[in-house]
Amino acid sequence: MQALKLVPTIHYFDTFKEFNDEFKLGRGDILVTNQWMYDPYVKPIGIDIPVIFQEKYGKGEPSDEMINAMKKDMDAYDYDRIVAFGGGTIVDICKVLSLEVPAESVKLFTGEVPLKRVKELIVVPTTCGTGSEVTNVAIAELKSLHTKKGIAAEETFANTAVLIPESLQGLPDYVFATSSIDALIHAVESYLSPKASPFTEMYSLKAIGMIMDGYKKILATGKSDAAARKPLLKDFVLASNYAGIAFGNAGCAAVHALSYSIGAAFHVPHGEANYQFFTEVFKMYMRKDPDGKIAQANRIFADILDCKVADVYDELEKFLGQLIVKKPLKEYGMTEAQIDEFTKSTVDNQQRLLNNNYVFLTDGEIREIFANLY
């Protein structure tokens, strides 16, 4: 069994300027970012580089429509390297844009068009959640198919991943919370995956410890704001990367698979959507196999939270609930009829993720999770 694979070369710099000093961005490159990241970090350096601002093409999660429109505008430039300087939306879009993209990018996700890499890709994440800089996963909402779907192939690995803690300074509190909880779930799901190895477990456990310890320090200040987390930005950007390495090799599972339903239907941010399903999926796992590896994970969280193992999920919800509120799915707009609809969609479209489950979940058990959260 393959134990670990890490494709991108990883670089670390304290500032964007240090990154540019070494990589010498300019003509022959194209920068995909947001205006609010460009203005404080790129503009002062005076780099002569064409820039595509992602927000001009839509808000929220990546979609095939965004990809199509951005590709059309990028074709006006001559470039060999794409520099993705942004969060998960920008990174996933740029993974696709580094391919030979047909007029309808949805065909890459459905397999109708083969994947062919044609551009070099440098990824500089500006959140501490997706870990996408070191994975080959690109997720998009496919508007015409009314679902989310992912590509996971050799062709969608970045060539280079660049970690810059400075770029996390301007994160809104909510984005910090949703992205870092996403990283935590990456770490936990990959730890329990049947594809886990001693190497991925090392990264998973390190990420869990760093993220939970960081949360404790932030919450101890009484404020979950930029000032409270500033001393911890390096820890969070590294932990997100470690979790990305773990799940890029071992995979994520049912928490992510089920969360895509409300993400696509109600435009719930990815980390928030994952959190809504986190403990409920794990309770189902416990019901089916309480004595397996999940018992180790529960002890880890019980030790961190200083609680009894029997109380770990309730205490975890209380702890993480200080960062993101858990609420019934109907508050997002879900109807009772969609319990069956989302169950079928999850089973039909998310086998890539469900294959990584700690234990097999039947269609009825997946339905029960949706029903319990409704």
Solvent accessible surface area in square Angstrom, and as a share of the most:
residue,aa,sasa,rsa
1,M,176,0.78
2,Q,124,0.55
3,A,34,0.26
4,L,60,0.30
5,K,77,0.33
6,L,72,0.36
7,V,61,0.35
8,P,5,0.03
9,T,82,0.47
10,I,60,0.31
11,H,49,0.22
12,Y,78,0.30
13,F,22,0.09
14,D,80,0.42
15,T,41,0.24
16,F,2,0.01
17,K,115,0.49
18,E,75,0.34
19,F,0,0.00
20,N,19,0.10
21,D,75,0.39
22,E,100,0.45
23,F,31,0.13
24,K,152,0.64
25,L,14,0.07
26,G,13,0.13
27,R,168,0.61
28,G,29,0.28
29,D,6,0.03
30,I,0,0.00
31,L,0,0.00
32,V,0,0.00
33,T,0,0.00
34,N,9,0.05
35,Q,75,0.33
36,W,160,0.56
37,M,14,0.06
38,Y,40,0.15
39,D,58,0.30
40,P,70,0.44
41,Y,25,0.10
42,V,1,0.00
43,K,126,0.53
44,P,99,0.62
45,I,52,0.26
46,G,63,0.61
47,I,23,0.11
48,D,88,0.45
49,I,15,0.08
50,P,13,0.08
51,V,34,0.20
52,I,10,0.05
53,F,37,0.15
54,Q,14,0.06
55,E,52,0.23
56,K,153,0.65
57,Y,42,0.16
58,G,28,0.27
59,K,190,0.81
60,G,51,0.49
61,E,42,0.19
62,P,7,0.04
63,S,4,0.03
64,D,9,0.04
65,E,100,0.45
66,M,10,0.04
67,I,1,0.00
68,N,48,0.25
69,A,42,0.33
70,M,0,0.00
71,K,44,0.19
72,K,158,0.67
73,D,64,0.33
74,M,0,0.00
75,D,87,0.45
76,A,86,0.66
77,Y,92,0.35
78,D,132,0.68
79,Y,10,0.04
80,D,101,0.52
81,R,49,0.18
82,I,0,0.00
83,V,0,0.00
84,A,0,0.00
85,F,1,0.00
86,G,0,0.00
87,G,16,0.15
88,G,17,0.17
89,T,26,0.15
90,I,2,0.01
91,V,1,0.01
92,D,17,0.09
93,I,0,0.00
94,C,0,0.00
95,K,0,0.00
96,V,1,0.01
97,L,2,0.01
98,S,0,0.00
99,L,1,0.00
100,E,95,0.43
101,V,17,0.10
102,P,35,0.22
103,A,96,0.75
104,E,91,0.41
105,S,0,0.00
106,V,20,0.12
107,K,67,0.28
108,L,6,0.03
109,F,10,0.04
110,T,55,0.32
111,G,60,0.57
112,E,117,0.52
113,V,39,0.22
114,P,112,0.70
115,L,41,0.21
116,K,116,0.49
117,R,63,0.23
118,V,69,0.40
119,K,53,0.23
120,E,69,0.31
121,L,0,0.00
122,I,1,0.00
123,V,0,0.00
124,V,0,0.00
125,P,8,0.05
126,T,6,0.04
127,T,19,0.11
128,C,1,0.00
129,G,0,0.00
130,T,32,0.19
131,G,1,0.01
132,S,6,0.04
133,E,3,0.01
134,V,5,0.03
135,T,1,0.00
136,N,24,0.12
137,V,23,0.13
138,A,0,0.00
139,I,23,0.12
140,A,1,0.01
141,E,19,0.08
142,L,0,0.00
143,K,71,0.30
144,S,77,0.50
145,L,87,0.43
146,H,161,0.72
147,T,14,0.08
148,K,5,0.02
149,K,60,0.26
150,G,17,0.17
151,I,10,0.05
152,A,47,0.37
153,A,22,0.17
154,E,103,0.46
155,E,58,0.26
156,T,0,0.00
157,F,18,0.08
158,A,1,0.01
159,N,69,0.35
160,T,14,0.08
161,A,0,0.00
162,V,0,0.00
163,L,4,0.02
164,I,0,0.00
165,P,14,0.09
166,E,42,0.19
167,S,3,0.02
168,L,0,0.00
169,Q,78,0.35
170,G,60,0.57
171,L,18,0.09
172,P,81,0.51
173,D,68,0.35
174,Y,100,0.38
175,V,51,0.29
176,F,1,0.00
177,A,4,0.03
178,T,10,0.06
179,S,13,0.08
180,S,0,0.00
181,I,0,0.00
182,D,4,0.02
183,A,0,0.00
184,L,0,0.00
185,I,0,0.00
186,H,4,0.02
187,A,0,0.00
188,V,0,0.00
189,E,3,0.02
190,S,0,0.00
191,Y,10,0.04
192,L,7,0.04
193,S,4,0.03
194,P,85,0.54
195,K,101,0.43
196,A,16,0.12
197,S,3,0.02
198,P,103,0.65
199,F,102,0.42
200,T,1,0.00
201,E,46,0.21
202,M,112,0.50
203,Y,45,0.17
204,S,0,0.00
205,L,69,0.34
206,K,113,0.48
207,A,0,0.00
208,I,3,0.01
209,G,32,0.31
210,M,32,0.14
211,I,1,0.01
212,M,0,0.00
213,D,64,0.33
214,G,2,0.02
215,Y,0,0.00
216,K,84,0.36
217,K,103,0.44
218,I,1,0.00
219,L,38,0.19
220,A,89,0.69
221,T,80,0.47
222,G,66,0.63
223,K,135,0.57
224,S,37,0.24
225,D,42,0.22
226,A,47,0.36
227,A,80,0.62
228,A,16,0.12
229,R,3,0.01
230,K,125,0.53
231,P,109,0.69
232,L,16,0.08
233,L,11,0.05
234,K,104,0.44
235,D,54,0.28
236,F,3,0.01
237,V,2,0.01
238,L,36,0.18
239,A,1,0.00
240,S,4,0.03
241,N,4,0.02
242,Y,52,0.20
243,A,0,0.00
244,G,0,0.00
245,I,5,0.03
246,A,0,0.00
247,F,23,0.10
248,G,29,0.28
249,N,38,0.19
250,A,0,0.00
251,G,13,0.13
252,C,4,0.03
253,A,3,0.02
254,A,0,0.00
255,V,0,0.00
256,H,6,0.03
257,A,1,0.00
258,L,0,0.00
259,S,1,0.01
260,Y,12,0.05
261,S,13,0.08
262,I,0,0.00
263,G,2,0.02
264,A,15,0.12
265,A,43,0.33
266,F,49,0.20
267,H,120,0.54
268,V,4,0.02
269,P,49,0.31
270,H,38,0.17
271,G,4,0.04
272,E,16,0.07
273,A,1,0.01
274,N,0,0.00
275,Y,2,0.01
276,Q,1,0.00
277,F,0,0.00
278,F,3,0.01
279,T,1,0.01
280,E,24,0.11
281,V,0,0.00
282,F,6,0.03
283,K,79,0.33
284,M,8,0.04
285,Y,3,0.01
286,M,54,0.24
287,R,146,0.53
288,K,79,0.34
289,D,50,0.26
290,P,59,0.37
291,D,128,0.66
292,G,25,0.24
293,K,46,0.20
294,I,0,0.00
295,A,22,0.17
296,Q,80,0.35
297,A,4,0.03
298,N,4,0.02
299,R,125,0.46
300,I,47,0.24
301,F,9,0.04
302,A,4,0.03
303,D,115,0.60
304,I,35,0.18
305,L,31,0.15
306,D,131,0.68
307,C,32,0.19
308,K,151,0.64
309,V,68,0.39
310,A,100,0.78
311,D,59,0.30
312,V,3,0.02
313,Y,28,0.11
314,D,84,0.43
315,E,55,0.25
316,L,3,0.02
317,E,44,0.20
318,K,135,0.57
319,F,24,0.10
320,L,0,0.00
321,G,29,0.28
322,Q,109,0.48
323,L,26,0.13
324,I,8,0.04
325,V,107,0.61
326,K,56,0.24
327,K,68,0.29
328,P,53,0.33
329,L,1,0.00
330,K,109,0.46
331,E,113,0.50
332,Y,37,0.14
333,G,43,0.41
334,M,6,0.03
335,T,69,0.40
336,E,120,0.54
337,A,82,0.64
338,Q,32,0.14
339,I,7,0.04
340,D,78,0.40
341,E,99,0.45
342,F,10,0.04
343,T,11,0.07
344,K,132,0.56
345,S,35,0.23
346,T,3,0.02
347,V,31,0.18
348,D,83,0.43
349,N,49,0.25
350,Q,11,0.05
351,Q,81,0.36
352,R,84,0.31
353,L,6,0.03
354,L,19,0.09
355,N,98,0.50
356,N,7,0.04
357,N,12,0.06
358,Y,33,0.13
359,V,29,0.17
360,F,154,0.64
361,L,7,0.03
362,T,57,0.33
363,D,82,0.42
364,G,48,0.46
365,E,28,0.12
366,I,3,0.01
367,R,96,0.35
368,E,56,0.25
369,I,1,0.00
370,F,0,0.00
371,A,38,0.29
372,N,86,0.44
373,L,17,0.09
374,Y,65,0.25
